[in-house]
């Protein structure tokens, strides 16, 4: 049996929280997905997930200007430095505080991080292609300087093009200008005037203008100038040259005017003077600066847009919305989507491979059924006909037909060639179906519910209800047909499993008495034995004559230690763990048949 499995890709979610990053050439998009990073190739329409994982969800990403080094920081401030081309982690480090902002300098020699109200500038280790002497530096992180002055969390950091200065935007209603090293005549400057938290600050391409955006939708344009009354005095006396009154001053104020909607994110592209803002109502706007001309507006979500960024050419805009797990890349000139993906926004209940092994189908409590392409990692179709959580899915043994059961009281059959729902099965009364099974011929489908203790049998061809099997005294938790198609196995919370001969004239059932509620059932490929998982962590094996032949105590294996959120010790929790799902393999002398 092969045990050298390697992580390949992450499906089901495309964006969770944090910032998005384009690669320097603008063809790849880095997205934080939980505690991992997924990279989307926007040209070849493929994706892959980097093999490393944080202990907690990733909060911030940083990428060097060359795109070869990625720095990821989780919610606890633990950082991982990764070589992107080779996809290996180089160094682990802890900032020992929550990171609120992260940005690499254009030169690639520094990166700045916001640790709440504090700022830190760090050296980036050099590599032979960036060091004039061609030498390697083995000290991964060396702190260059620490800045203090903000009174609330820093939300954004932006560098000047020469990497000598950087801007910070904070919740304390101000933006500030800092220098990396000692600059003659320079003192850190405070840009104040906003009435709500500043979410972004940027230099123009020539660094003569600074733009700041606040949560209330105000956009301020700052220039290094004298007061208006001093300008008039200087016109009268041109010989005097005094820069003592030269300061960064507000010369223009603009407002997005989105009513009660707040600005949640913004990004600026200096080369093309494009400002894009995402609002709490799911709308985004694209503006040309400094005239503040509205180029484009579009509603892309029903919820908050959490992050937006622009690629290096200024053609593509990437948006992330965490509530629904949406990730979008929009080409504003052609007004078309380059990428439009959305994962499940609720817990997944089941998944199954397609018969040809090229697709994975997932179902979730959000009522969605998603079909994922294994090669590209993208969701290629989403079915939304179910109106409540989808509890189970299974393919017919022949053909591209998928069956799903739902808490909305329906079992549906899907054609995965035309991508349509061609049959819907319902019970005479409203039920919430919790499990289902399809016989090997694909002509009969069975479903069990939480409300009624009966098992419903339908004909796939006609959609008619053929029979209702009664006998269980509790909700039916699991169903499985034997591979030879002769019997149906059911497991219930009444601590019994039953073997039904539904195709015989008598339709007899053999009850199997267990010590706890049944969670799942699996049948051996030769149809001679079945395995049952129960709530007490036991795995029991039975033959088709209703005789127990073996058993495994799996409580210690299923316990898996203690979670951070567990209030009880690992020893006390161990007795409450069990296997919710079991599957079978084709049996060979070197490979067991149950997992």
N, C-alpha and C positions, 0 to 999 in steps of 0.2 A: 504493500500500500504506500502510495506516495505521500510524504509528509513535508517535503521541501517547497511549500507553497509560498509565493511572493505576492505582495500587494501590487495590484495592477492599476485600478482606477476606482473612483468614487462616484457612484450614481445615486440619484434620488434628490439631491440638493445641489444648487449651483451658487448660492450666496447666502451667508448667514448674517454677518455684521462686519464692520471695519471698512477700510478703504480699498479701492480698486487701483490697479497699476497697469499701465500699458508698457510693453517692452520698448526700448529705444527706437526700433524700426516701426513700431505701431502695429505689428501684425499679431502679437500675442497679448492676451489679457490675463492678469493674475487676480484670482478671486479667493478670498478667505472663506472656506467652507467648514465651519466648526473649528476643529483643532488641526485642520490640514489646509493645504493650498492647492487649488486646481488651476491649471494653465490651459486657456482656450486658444487654439490656433484659429484665427479668424479668416485666414486665407484658404486653408485646406479643410476647414470645418471638422476639426478633431479636438480632443481634449485629453489631458492626462493629469494625474494627481501626484505631487511630489511624495516620496515614500516616508518622509519624517512626519512625526505627529507631536503636538504639544499636549500637556496635561489638561489644559483648559482651552476654551475657545480663543482664537486669534483675534487680537484687538487692532493691531497695526501692522502694515507691510511697508518695507522700504527697499528700493532697488537702485543699485549703482548706475551711473549714466551709461556705462558700457553694457549693462544688462546681464553681467556674469555673476554677480553676488546679490543674493536676496537675504534681507534681514526681516525676520518675523518675530513679533512680540505678542505673548498671550495676555490674558486679563490680569494675571498676577505679576507681570513684568518679566517673565522668563523669556529670553531671546534665543533664537537659533539662527546661526549664520550658515547659509547654504550656497553651494556651488550649483548654479542653475544648469549649465550645459551637461555636467556629469550627474546631476540630481542626487548629490550626497551632502549631508550636513557636515560642516567643518568645525563648528565651535558652538558650545552652549554657554550661556551667560545669564545672569540675573541682575536686573536694574534695581531690584528690591523695592519697587514701588509701581503703582499703576501708571502705564504709559498712555497719555492722551493725544500725542502728536509725534510724528516721525518723518524726517526728510533728509535725503542725501544732498550734498552740495553738487553743483554742476561739474566741479573739478574732480569729484570722486574721492577727495582726500578727507572729507569730514562728513559726519552726519549729526544732526541736532535732534534731541528728543525732549518732549515736554512731560515732566513728571509732576502732574498737578500744577501748582503755581511756579514750580522751579524749571529752569532750562539747563540742559547739559549739552556741550559740544564735545564730540569724540573723534579721535583719529581713526581713519579706516586703514587697515593693514594694506601695504602696497604689494603688488605682484610684479614680476619681471617686465611686463609690458607697460606698466605705469611708472616704474622707478627708473630714473635715468641710468643708474648704475647696474640695472638688471638684477638687483638683489631682492631676496625675499625678507619680509619682516614677520617674525614669528610671534610677536605680541599682538593678539587679535584686536583687543580694544584698549585704547589708552585715552583717558579723559583729558581733554584739552582745557576746558573752562566750564565754570558753573555760573549761571546768571540768575539773579533774583530781582523781583520788582513787581511782577503781576500779583494781584490780590485774589485771583480765582484761576480755575483751570485754563491752561493753554489749549486751544482747539485746533490751531493750524500753524504751520511753519512754512515759510517760503523764502528761498535763497535768491540773491541777486545773481546776474549772469556771470560776474567775475568771482563769485564765491567769497567776497570780502565782507558782505553784509547779509543779514537775514531779517525777515519780518516775522512777528508772532501776533496771532489774534487770540483774544482771551474772552472768557465770560465776564470779566470785570469791566466790560464796555469799552476797552481800549485796544489799540494795536501798538506795537513798539518796534523800533528799529535798533538792531544790535550789530556790533562788528565782531568778526572772528578774532582779529588781532588788534593791537594798538594802532589806531589811526590818528594822525595829527589833526587836532582841532575838532575831533568827533566826540560827542557825548551821546549816550543812549537817549533816543527821542521817544516821547509818548504822543500818540495820535489819539486824542480824545474828542468826543462830540456825539458819539452814538448813544441812543437811549436804551438799547438792548444789547445782548451779547453779540460780539463780533465773531462771525464764523469763518471769515477769510480775509486775507490781505495779500496783494500782489504788486510787484514792480511792473512797469511798462517795459517795452523792449529797449528803449534808450535810458531807462532808469530815471527819467525826469518826472514821472507821474507814479503815484501810488493809489491803488483802488482798494477800498475796504467795503465789505458787505456785512450787514448785521441781520439778526433774526427777524426784526420787524420790517424788513424789505427796503431798507435805506442803503443806497450806494453813494459813497463819498469819493470825490476825486481830490487828491492832495498834490500840491506842487510846492517846490522849494522856492519861496518868494518872500518879498517884503509886504508889510501892510499897505493897504490902498493909499492911506494918507501919506505914508513915507514915499511911495512911488511918485506922487504929485510933487513933493518937495524935491526929490532927486531930479525931476525934469527941469526945475528952476535952477539947480546947481549941479551941472553935469561933471564938474571937476572933482567933486568929492566921491571917493570910492570907499564905502564902508559897508561891510557885510555883517555887521553885528546884529542887525535886525532880520537877517535872512532865516526863515524857519519854514518847516513843512506846514502849509496852511490849506484849509478846505477852499477850493475854488468853484466846485460844483456839487450840488446835491441832487440825486435822482431817487425815484421810488418805484418799486415794481407794481404797486397798486393791485394787489391780489385779495383785497377784502380782509377776511378774517384768517386767511391762510398765512402761515409763517414760512420763512426761508429755512430749509433744513440743510441745504448744502449748496455750494457754488464752486466754480472753477474758472480760471482765466487763462487764455492762450495769448501770450505777449506778441508773438510774431504776427498774428492775424487780428489782434485786438478784439477777440471774441470773449464775451462773458456769458456763462451758462449758469442758471440757477434752478434748483429743484425745490418744489414747495410741498407743504404738508397735505395738500389736496390731490397729489399725484400729477400735478402739472409741472412742466418745465418750460423755461423761456430762454431763448438765445438772443443776445444783444451785441451790437457793434459799438465799441467804445472809441473815442470818448464822447461821441454824440448820443449814446444810449438809444440807438435805433433798434427797435424790435424786429429781428429777422424772422423769428419762428417761434411758435408756441404749439405744444402738443400735450395731451393728457395720455400718460402711459400706464397709470395705475390708479386704483381706487384708494390707495393708502399713501403714507409718507414715502418720499424718495429720500433715502438715507445717504447716498453718496453719488457724486458725479465727477468724472474726469474727462480730459480731452487728450487724444493722442498727439504725437509730435507734429504731424502735418496739419492738425486742426480740422480734419475731415470727419472723424468719428467721435461720437460722444458715448461714453459708457455710464450706465445708471445701475444702481443697486437698491433694491427695496427689500428690507429684511422681513417684514411682517408676512409677506406672501412668498418670500424666497425668489424674487424675480431678478434676472440679470439681462440687461438690454444693451445692445450697441446700435446706435442710430447714426446713419450718414445724412447729415442735415442738408447737403446740397441736392441730393437726389430724393430726399425724403423717403428713405427706405431702411428697413431693418437689416443689419449685417448679422446680428445674433439676437434671438429672442427665446430665452429659456426660463422656465419656472419649475421649481421642484415642488414636492409635497410640503404643505405648511401645517400638517398634522402627522400624528404617528402612523408609520407604515404597519400594515397588518400581515401582508403576505407578498410573496414574489414567486415567479416561476419562469423558467427558461422556455423559449419557443422550441418546437421539435427540431428545427434545423440549427439551434444553438447560436443564432445571430442576434437574438433580441432577448431582453429581460422585461417582464411585465411586473409592475409594482402596483399595489392597491393600498389605500390609506383611509384614515378616519375623515379626511376632507371630502370624501365622496368621489375622488378622482382615480382614474385608471390611466397609468402612463406606460408607454412603450418606449424602451430605451434601446438604442443601437449600441451593441457592444464595441464595435470597431471605433466609432467616433466618440462614444460617451454622451451623445446628445439625446434628448427626448424628441422622438419623431412624431408622436401623436398623443393627444390626451382625450380620453373619453369622459364626458361630464354628465351623462344621462342619469346616473344614480343621484338621488337627492339626500342620501345619508351615507354614513361610513360603509366602506366596502370591506367585507370580512374575509373573503376567500377568493382565490382564482385558480383555475386549472385548465390545461389544454386538453382537447380531445386527442386521442392517440394518433389519429389520422387527420390530415388536413390542417389548415390554419384557422381553427375555430377555438376561441377562448370563451370560457364560462366564468361568470363572477356572481357572487351572492352579496347581498347588502342588507343593512338594517332598515332600509326603506320598504322591505317586504317583497322584493323582486329578485329573481335570478335572471341574468341576461346572457345571451349568446352573441358573440362578436365575430365578424368576418375580418380577419387581419390582412386580407388582400385588398378589399375595398374600404376597409376601416369604417365599418358601420355596424349598428346593432340590428340584427336580423330576426331575433326572437326574444320575447320577454315572457317569463314564467311567473305566475302569481298564485297564491293560495286563496281559497274561498273567503277567508277572513284575514284581516291585516296582521302580519307577523313580522318579526325581526329575525332574518335568517343569519345564523352564526357560522355555519359550515356547509359545505357542499362536496359532491363527488360526481364524476362522470364515468360511466362504464366504458370498457375498452373499445367497444364498437362505436361509441359516440352517439348512440341512439337514445339513451336514457340518462337523465340527470336527477340526482337526489339532493335534498337540502334539509337541514335540521335547524330548529329555531330555539330561541331563549324563552319565548312566550308559551308555545305549545310544545308538548313532549312527543309529538308525532313526527314521523319522517315523511316528507312529501316526495312523490315520484312523478316525473313528467316525461312525456314523449318529446324528443327534440324536433322531430319532423312536423308534428301537428301542434305542439305547444299545449296540449291538453293534459290535465292532471289525471294520471293513471291510477294512483293508489295513495293511501295514507297508512303508514305502518305505526301501530301503537303497541306499547309494551313498556317503554321507559317511564320512570316516575320522576324524572328531573330533566332539566334542559339538555338537549343533545349538543355535545361539544365537538365531536369529530366524526367524520364519515370517510370510508375508503372502500372502493371496489377491489376485489381480488383481480390480479392480472388476467386470469383465465375467464373472468366475467361471470362466474357461477354464483358468487355470494357478495353481499354487502355487509360491511362491518361498521357498527356504530358504537360510539362511546358516550357516556352520559355522566352528569354530575350526581346521578343516583348510585354511583359506585359500581356500575355494571357496564359491561360491553356485550353486544349481541351480534351473533352471526345470522344473517337473514338469507334465506334461499328465495329471493324475490321472483325468480323465473320459474320456480316449480309450482305445481298446482296447490300444494299445502301452504306455502309461504311460512314455513316454520322458522323460529328463531331460537338459537341456543344461547342462554345467558351465561356470561363469565363473571363470577363474583370477585370483586377487588376490595382492597382495604381503604381506598380513598377515591376522590373524584377523578374521572378520566380527563386528561388534557389533550392527548393526541394518540393516533393509531397509525401504524405503518404495516404493510403486508409485504412479505418476502416475494421476490420476483417469480419464484416457482409456485406461489400460491399455497404452500404447505404450512407456513407458519406466519404468525402476526406478532407484532410488538406493541405493547401498550404502556404509555407514560401516564403516571398518576400524580396527584397533588403532593403526595408524601415523598416524592423524589425517587420512587421505585420504577424500574423497567421490568416488566414481566413478559415472558414469551410463551405463546400458546400454539397448539396445533389446531387444525380445523375440526377436530373432534371435541373441542372445548376442554382440553386437558393442558394444564400448565406444565411446560417442559424445562423452564429455566427462569432465573430472575437475577437482577442486578440492583444493588443498592447504590443509587447515584447521588445521594444527598450531599456527600462531601465533595464530589466532583462538580456539582452544580452550584455550590455555595460561592466559590470564587472570591473569597475575602470580604472586605468591608468597604463600602462606599463612603465618601466624605459626608454625604447627607444622612447616612444611617445613624439612628439614635441608639441602636443596640450593637453589642459586640459581634464579631464575626462568628463566635461560637454559638450565640443565641440565634443569629439570623440563619445559620446553616440549616436548621430544621424546617425553614419555611421556603427553601429554594427547590425548584423542580424543573424538568424539561418541558417547555411548552410546545416544542416541535421536534419530531423525529422523522428520519427519512431512511430509505433502504437503497442498497447498491446491488448490482448483479454479483452473485457469489462466485468467488474463485478460491482455490486452496490458500492463496496468500493474502486474501482480503476478506474481512468480515462483512456481513451484509447489512448491519444496522448502524446508524450514526445519529 
